[in-house]
Amino acid sequence: MAVCTTPLIFCDLLTGDPMNFDYTDKVKNMQARLIAFMDEHIYPAESVYHAEVEANRAAGNAWQPTKIMEELKAKARAGNQ
């Protein structure tokens, strides 16, 4: 078993080499797509969502699915191709 000689860095127990915790390019791409989707679609729709929930509550059914949420789900699924 190798010994890690670098203090305060996680090392591979077998080789003693410092471990690499960097995100892969695939993960970085997914993060960028998620942030863009949130900025473009989710955050602007928050007030619509809250208004629909309040209208559902006033109508006596707070647990009815909101139209905006269903639209956002469809957009999210369409972008996942």
Number of C-alpha atoms within 10 A of each C-alpha: 8 11 12 17 11 11 7 7 12 14 18 15 13 10 12 15 16 14 12 10 7 8 10 9 9 8 11 12 12 12 13 11 14 13 12 12 16 14 12 11 14 17 11 11 16 13 11 15 16 13 13 19 19 14 14 16 13 10 10 10 12 14 9 12 12 17 13 16 16 11 11 15 12 11 13 16 9 9 10 7 5
